[in-house]
Amino acid sequence: MSATQLTDTTGQAAREQGVSELAEVRIRQGIVAGEFRPGEHLSERELCELTGVSRAAVREAIRTLASEGLITVVRFRGPIVTQLTEKEARNLYEMRALLESHCASLFVQRASDAQVAALNACVQDIGRGHADGDMLGVIDASRRFYEVLAEGADNGAISQALATLHNRMALFRFSSTRWPGRAERSMSELREIGEAVQARDAERAAEAARIHIERAAEMALLIIAEHQRALGTPRNPARGRR
């Protein structure tokens, strides 16, 4: 292969990767925003129309999202939005509460003043999003909040584990923000974390983070139960919507 052919091949691969990443972002946004519901079949044709990319790019995006746990590929049916059971969700939230409370403690001990300010700025942005009814803005600001928290904690292993958990729990973010009264309680919890961090109180920050995740878990289990009632299915099995 000539140098020119190699350059062309490499450039094409890079373009294809960029396109698949754009498709990945759009599909993930649709899942997080509730545009695609748990258990819903994802048609490649419809995803191509939605994202404006080729089937190859859509398939690559699906593979990535499946590796994150947002999509499940079912034999003879194809990709569906992952539908967690109550037990699976409970296990994930228990792990997240342990990791995130420790992450908050480490943040207090290790974060710079600029990172503390950035974390509280994210809390303010989340509050503005709620006030404006901008739920996608709330989700984006929440994502940045956890990114700053992980960065300030300066523990790569914990950051990676939390990133995986957050990806899997993206299924609940939009639904939980729309549950009556949850936004107000969530904001109170986040402000408590921010105030503890500002005061450089590691124990208080860890406890506030733990409480926040435990209450989020309660909401997630309510969402799962409501969805299963709507489907008319038992509470334990995870079955996709047909």
Secondary structure, 3 states (H helix, E strand, C coil): CCHHHHHHHHHHHHHHHHHHHHHHHHHHHHHHCCCCCCCCECCHHHHHHHHCCCHHHHHHHHHHHHHHCCEEEECCCEEEECCCCHHHHHHHHHHHHHHHHHHHHHHHHHCCHHHHHHHHHHHHHHHHHHHHCCHHHHHHHHHHHHHHHHHHHCCHHHHHHHHHHHHHHHHHHHHHHCCCCHHHHHHHHHHHHHHHHHCCCHHHHHHHHHHHHHHHHHHHHHHHHHHHHHHCCCCCCCCCCC
